[in-house]
Structures are given as C-alpha cells and as structure tokens.
Amino acid sequence: CFEIGANMVTRCRESLRCVAVVVGSHGQSGGRFKCVTCGMGDLTEDELWEHYPTFHINHPLVATTCPVCRKEVGNFAVHLRNSHGPPGRGEMESENRKEI
C-alpha cells in the first residue's frame, strides 16, 4: 500500500483487508470530485472522505478550495472530516458540533 501512497499503519490484518476493499473501489462509481492533493478523480463525497485521511494523513495541512462545497478552507482535512461524508449528514459526531 505504501508504494501507491497509502499512509495507514496497522497490526490488524482484518483492518488492512477492510481498507483494501474500500480503497480498491474508489473512483469506480463515477463520482464528480477530485482529491486536492493527488488529483485522484471520479470520487463520490464519501469516497473522498475515506480517501483523504487514508492517503494524505501525514501530509502538511492544506489550505484550498473544497471540491464539495467550494468554500475556501484553511485546513482541508479537518473541514472534510467535519463538514462532509458521514459527519456532514449527522451520521457521526463532528468536531464542530458543541453540546449546549
């Protein structure tokens, strides 16, 4: 995986197998988004949400225009994590949500 750019480290073979299945399907569903770091295209919002931390977690912080919402963001990884994919739909806890 490191040869193709993945940055995941694990001792769990089952986790590695699961990630390989997920990553192997990225870009094959005809999504409309492109990774801002490596240019991988045809990603759905969820695929981009999975792809970015798997392949780019150890890269420097990226200030860019989000390909999903077109907002200028100072830290794309945090923005993607909190605003799109499962957290953006309320399916996971977002770091942006605060209890009142």
C-alpha positions in Angstrom: 0.0 0.0 0.0 2.8 2.4 0.8 4.0 2.1 -2.9 0.7 3.6 -4.1 0.7 6.3 -1.4 -1.3 4.9 1.5 -0.3 6.1 4.9 -2.2 3.6 7.1 -0.3 1.6 9.7 -1.9 -1.3 11.5 -1.0 -4.6 13.0 -4.5 -5.9 12.4 -4.9 -7.9 9.2 -8.7 -7.6 9.2 -8.4 -3.8 9.3 -6.0 -3.9 6.4 -8.3 -6.2 4.4 -11.2 -3.9 5.0 -9.3 -0.8 3.9 -8.0 -2.6 0.8 -11.6 -3.4 -0.2 -12.8 0.1 0.3 -9.8 1.8 -1.4 -9.9 -0.6 -4.3 -13.4 0.6 -5.2 -12.6 4.3 -5.0 -13.1 6.2 -8.3 -15.1 3.5 -9.9 -18.6 4.8 -9.2 -18.3 7.9 -11.4 -18.2 10.5 -8.6 -17.7 14.1 -9.5 -14.9 15.0 -7.0 -11.1 15.1 -7.3 -8.6 14.9 -4.5 -7.0 18.3 -3.9 -3.6 16.6 -3.0 -3.1 13.8 -5.5 -5.7 14.6 -8.2 -7.4 11.2 -8.0 -10.7 11.8 -9.7 -14.2 10.3 -10.1 -14.7 10.2 -6.3 -18.0 10.4 -4.6 -18.2 12.6 -1.5 -17.9 9.6 0.8 -15.0 8.2 -1.2 -13.2 11.5 -0.9 -13.9 11.4 2.8 -12.4 8.0 3.1 -9.5 8.6 0.6 -8.1 11.8 2.0 -7.1 10.5 5.5 -6.0 7.1 4.2 -3.6 8.5 1.7 -2.8 12.0 2.9 -3.0 11.9 6.8 0.8 12.6 7.1 0.9 15.4 4.5 1.2 19.1 5.6 -2.0 21.0 6.2 -3.6 22.2 3.0 -5.4 25.5 2.5 -7.5 25.1 -0.6 -11.0 25.4 -2.1 -13.1 22.4 -1.0 -14.2 20.5 -4.1 -17.5 19.5 -2.5 -18.9 22.9 -1.2 -16.4 25.3 -3.0 -15.6 27.1 0.3 -12.1 28.4 0.9 -10.8 26.4 3.9 -7.6 26.7 5.9 -7.3 23.0 6.8 -8.9 20.8 4.2 -8.5 17.6 6.2 -10.4 19.0 9.2 -13.0 20.6 7.0 -13.6 17.4 5.1 -13.9 15.4 8.2 -16.3 17.7 9.9 -18.4 19.0 7.1 -18.8 16.3 4.5 -19.2 12.5 4.4 -20.9 10.8 7.3 -20.4 13.7 9.8 -21.8 16.2 7.3 -25.0 14.1 7.3 -25.1 13.8 11.0 -24.1 10.1 10.9 -21.0 10.6 13.0 -20.0 13.0 15.7 -18.5 16.2 14.2 -15.8 18.2 16.0 -17.7 21.3 15.0 -20.8 20.3 17.0 -20.9 21.6 20.5 -23.3 20.5 23.2 -25.3 23.3 24.8 
